[in-house]
Structures are given as C-alpha cells and as structure tokens.
Amino acid sequence: MAAIMRQVSAMAGLALGFMAMAPAAKAGPWPQAEGGGQLLISTSFQHLNVQGYDTQGRPSGRGSLDQLSVSPYWEHGLTQRWTIGIQPRLQASWMDLGYSRSNGVGLADAALFARYAVWRDNGMVLSLQGTGVTPGTASTDSPRIAEANGSVEGRALFGISRAIGSINAFMGLEGAYRLRFGSNADEVRLDATIGFRPAERWFVFAQSLNTLGLRNATGTGANYSVYKAALAVSYTVTPQHSIVAAYTRDLGGRNVALGDSYTLGWVYNY
C-alpha cells in the first residue's frame, strides 16, 4: 500500500498542479517520504474565446487568446510530515481582438509552498499548506501574462485511498483562501479529485476545479470566477518515470475568457 500511495501522490500532483488555469502548486494531501520527492514538467496549450475579459478577469476586447505554458514543478519531503516545493510558470500568449493583435512571452509567476500532514490513519490524510506566489517578469499589459503583485494562500487538504477489489481508488477534497495583493479580488478555491488504477501502470483522474472571486477588487483589478472540469490519464513507464495526458474544459464563469486546454507531462519520482 505504501508504494501505491507514493504513486497516487505523484500522479495526483501532476493532475492537480498543472490542469488548473492558475498555478496550483499542490500535490494533493499526501506528503512525500522523508528524503524523497518528485520532479514534474508539463506543457499545456489553451485556446480561449475572449468575450470582454482576459484569462485574469481584466476587461479587454472580444476575440481569441492562445496560451502555451511550461511548468516545472519540484517537491521534496523534509520529514515524514513536512513537504516543500516550488513551481515557476513560463508562458507565451497570442491575443487577436480583430482590430488589434498582440503577443508576449516570459515568466508568469512562481509559487513556493510548504505542506504539513496533520493527521494520517488507515489510508486517510489531512494536511495544511501555505503558498506564496511571486509576481512574474513578463508583460502585465495586453496580453496579460504576469501579475504585477503577488499573493498568499492557505489551504486545507483531505485525501482517502481504498482498495476496491483489485482496483486502487482515491479521493481528494481541498479548500483554500487566496489573498491577492494590489487591486485584484481575493479568491476562494474549492477542488475535488477522484481517481483509480484500472490496470497495472495506469491511473485515471477526474477533477472539478473552482475559483470564486470575492468581488472586493478595486479600480481595474481582476474580479472573476471560473469553474473547470478535467480528465487525465497517466502511464507508469518505470517505478521512477511516468507520463500523463490531460484535457480541461472551462464550464462557466464570471468576467473571464473560457476555453479548453490540453496538457502533456512527465514525472520523475526519487
């Protein structure tokens, strides 16, 4: 079971860390083993229909927006309970509003986090995580890639894993409050993940990813909500190496461009 849960932690991290629109910097509730960890690299392409707001919830024209993101992700187990990590996000964007076209590339942001496993028992775990997100160095104008201000987030994470016959399954529930500096509205984030291993080497995940803007923005600050559904499939090539493919669809939202994204990733466990 310990080896299985290590795989679950790695695969849940890949799904959770890279299928969300904004950097999640989280690998589910399960801590890494002391001295162990994972390195993940993913590439995502997203096509969005811009209907008055960009992906950051800021007023814009109407047209289309294409984004290509590369997100290295690393986390390491300091102890049996403490896990730390970092996730920078590089992005290229192309916006076409009909009457104008623009593009940009650079560092969108970088997230640093620490997660502590408060309680573990019989395949269940409850963890708390703190995350700090730094501003990026890319353009903060049209197309908006980087945030001009950072943010901090507190998150509670619960996970449970069970063997159902010959199939190993798990579920994760997460809730977070993100305090965004500057003029942007703060956010509540609610995420749910279910997954199972239908056969040796294979994992399948389904997710609901929800960001709720709290409408406390000032001036032209971002103030949006978005609701996403995602499906991912991963294949374990060796005990250390896995590959994953994911599809994410924006189901709805408020003051935000909606679209679809496609992700390919590689994970290394040590």
C-alpha positions in Angstrom: 0.0 0.0 0.0 2.9 2.4 0.7 4.3 2.0 -2.8 0.8 2.5 -4.3 0.2 5.7 -2.2 3.6 7.1 -3.4 2.3 6.6 -7.0 -1.0 8.2 -6.0 0.8 11.2 -4.6 2.9 11.7 -7.7 0.1 11.3 -10.1 -2.3 13.5 -8.1 0.4 16.1 -8.0 0.7 16.1 -11.8 -3.0 16.3 -12.3 -3.6 19.0 -9.6 -0.5 21.0 -10.3 -0.9 21.5 -14.0 -4.6 21.2 -15.0 -5.7 24.4 -13.3 -5.6 27.8 -15.1 -3.5 29.5 -12.4 -0.6 27.8 -10.7 -1.9 25.5 -8.0 1.4 24.4 -6.6 -0.1 21.5 -4.8 0.3 17.7 -4.9 -2.8 16.6 -3.1 -2.9 15.9 0.7 -0.2 13.1 0.8 3.2 14.1 2.0 6.4 12.9 0.3 8.5 10.4 2.1 11.4 11.8 4.1 14.2 12.4 1.6 12.0 11.6 -1.3 10.3 13.7 -3.8 9.2 14.3 -7.4 10.1 16.4 -10.4 7.3 17.2 -12.9 7.5 19.0 -16.2 4.3 19.7 -18.2 3.4 21.7 -21.3 -0.1 23.0 -21.7 -1.9 24.6 -24.7 -5.1 26.6 -24.1 -7.4 28.2 -26.6 -9.9 30.7 -25.2 -12.8 32.8 -26.6 -12.3 36.4 -25.2 -15.7 37.9 -24.6 -14.8 41.2 -22.9 -12.4 39.8 -20.3 -9.0 38.1 -20.5 -7.9 35.0 -18.5 -7.1 37.1 -15.5 -10.5 38.7 -15.4 -9.4 42.1 -16.6 -11.6 44.0 -19.2 -10.5 43.5 -22.8 -11.9 43.4 -26.3 -13.6 40.4 -28.0 -11.7 37.8 -30.0 -9.4 34.8 -29.2 -6.4 34.1 -26.9 -4.0 31.2 -27.3 -1.6 30.3 -24.5 1.4 27.9 -24.3 2.7 27.2 -20.8 5.7 25.2 -19.5 5.6 24.5 -15.8 8.5 22.7 -14.0 7.3 21.5 -10.6 9.5 20.1 -7.7 8.6 19.0 -4.2 10.7 17.3 -1.5 9.9 15.5 1.8 11.8 17.2 4.6 10.4 14.9 7.2 7.6 12.3 7.3 5.1 15.2 7.7 6.7 18.3 6.1 6.9 18.7 2.3 8.2 21.8 0.5 8.2 22.7 -3.2 8.4 25.3 -6.0 6.6 25.8 -9.3 7.6 28.5 -11.8 5.4 29.0 -14.8 6.6 30.2 -18.2 4.0 31.3 -20.7 3.7 32.6 -24.3 0.4 34.3 -25.3 -1.1 35.4 -28.6 -4.2 37.6 -28.5 -6.3 38.5 -31.5 -9.1 41.0 -30.9 -9.8 41.6 -34.6 -8.8 45.3 -34.6 -5.5 44.6 -32.8 -3.1 41.7 -32.3 -0.5 41.3 -29.6 1.8 38.6 -28.1 4.2 38.1 -25.3 6.4 35.6 -23.5 8.1 35.3 -20.2 7.8 34.2 -16.5 4.2 34.4 -15.4 4.8 33.8 -11.7 6.4 31.3 -9.3 4.8 29.6 -6.4 6.7 28.4 -3.3 4.8 26.2 -0.7 5.1 24.1 2.5 2.7 21.4 3.4 2.2 19.7 6.7 0.4 16.4 7.3 -1.6 17.0 10.4 -3.3 13.6 10.7 -2.9 10.2 9.0 -4.8 7.0 9.6 -6.0 3.9 7.6 -5.4 5.4 4.2 -6.7 8.9 5.1 -4.7 12.1 5.5 -5.4 15.7 6.5 -2.9 18.3 5.5 -2.5 22.1 5.7 -0.5 24.1 3.2 0.8 27.6 2.8 1.7 29.1 -0.6 3.4 32.3 -1.6 3.1 33.4 -5.3 5.6 35.9 -6.6 4.9 38.4 -9.4 6.3 37.4 -12.8 8.7 39.3 -15.1 6.6 39.1 -18.3 4.1 41.7 -19.6 1.3 42.8 -17.3 -0.5 44.5 -20.2 -2.2 43.1 -23.2 -1.8 40.2 -23.5 -1.5 39.9 -19.7 0.9 37.1 -18.8 2.4 38.2 -15.4 0.7 39.6 -12.3 2.1 42.9 -11.1 1.5 41.8 -7.5 2.0 38.6 -5.5 -0.5 36.6 -3.4 -0.5 34.2 -0.5 -2.8 31.2 0.1 -3.8 29.0 2.9 -5.2 25.5 2.0 -6.7 22.5 3.8 -6.5 19.2 2.0 -8.1 15.8 2.8 -7.5 12.6 1.0 -8.6 9.0 1.3 -7.5 5.9 -0.6 -9.1 2.4 -0.7 -8.7 -0.9 -2.4 -12.0 -1.9 -4.1 -11.3 -5.5 -5.1 -8.3 -5.4 -7.3 -8.7 -1.6 -8.1 -7.0 1.0 -6.0 -9.0 4.3 -5.8 -8.6 7.6 -4.1 -10.4 10.9 -3.5 -9.1 14.3 -2.6 -11.0 17.4 -1.3 -9.4 20.8 -1.0 -10.5 24.3 0.1 -8.3 27.4 0.0 -8.4 31.2 0.6 -6.1 33.2 -1.6 -5.2 36.8 -0.6 -4.2 38.7 -3.7 -2.2 41.9 -3.2 -2.8 45.1 -5.2 -6.2 45.8 -6.7 -7.2 42.2 -7.5 -10.1 40.5 -5.7 -9.3 37.7 -3.2 -10.4 34.2 -4.0 -11.9 31.1 -2.5 -10.8 27.8 -4.3 -12.7 24.5 -4.0 -11.3 21.4 -5.7 -12.3 17.8 -5.8 -10.4 14.8 -7.4 -11.3 11.2 -7.8 -9.0 8.6 -9.4 -8.4 4.9 -9.7 -6.0 2.5 -11.1 -7.9 0.3 -13.6 -4.9 -1.8 -14.6 -1.2 -2.2 -13.7 0.7 1.0 -14.7 -2.4 3.1 -15.5 -4.1 5.8 -13.5 -7.3 7.8 -14.4 -8.4 11.1 -12.8 -11.4 13.3 -12.9 -11.4 16.8 -11.3 -13.6 19.7 -10.5 -11.6 22.9 -10.1 -13.4 26.1 -9.0 -12.2 29.6 -8.3 -14.6 32.1 -6.7 -13.7 35.7 -6.8 -14.9 37.6 -3.7 -15.8 40.8 -5.6 -13.5 43.0 -3.4 -11.4 44.3 -6.3 -10.6 48.0 -6.6 -10.1 50.1 -9.7 -9.4 47.8 -12.7 -8.3 44.9 -10.6 -9.3 41.4 -11.7 -12.6 40.1 -10.2 -13.7 36.8 -11.7 -14.9 33.3 -11.1 -14.3 30.2 -13.2 -15.5 26.5 -13.0 -13.5 23.8 -14.7 -13.7 20.0 -15.2 -10.7 17.9 -16.1 -9.8 14.4 -17.1 -6.3 12.9 -17.0 -4.7 9.5 -17.8 -1.2 8.6 -16.7 1.0 5.6 -17.6 3.9 4.4 -15.3 6.8 3.6 -17.6 9.1 2.6 -14.7 8.8 3.0 -10.9 10.5 6.3 -11.3 9.1 7.7 -14.6 5.5 8.3 -15.7 3.8 10.3 -18.5 0.4 11.9 -18.4 -2.1 13.5 -20.8 -5.0 15.7 -19.6 -7.9 17.6 -21.0 -9.5 20.6 -19.2 -12.7 22.4 -20.1 -14.0 25.7 -18.7 -17.6 25.0 -17.9 -18.6 28.5 -16.9 -17.6 31.6 -15.0 -18.0 35.3 -14.4 -15.9 38.1 -16.1 -13.4 35.6 -17.6 -12.4 34.1 -21.0 -13.4 30.5 -21.4 -11.9 27.7 -23.4 -10.2 24.3 -23.5 -6.7 23.2 -22.6 -4.5 20.2 -23.4 -1.6 19.0 -21.2 1.3 16.6 -21.6 3.6 15.9 -18.8 6.4 13.8 -17.4 7.1 12.9 -13.7 10.2 11.6 -12.0 10.0 10.1 -8.5 13.0 9.7 -6.3 
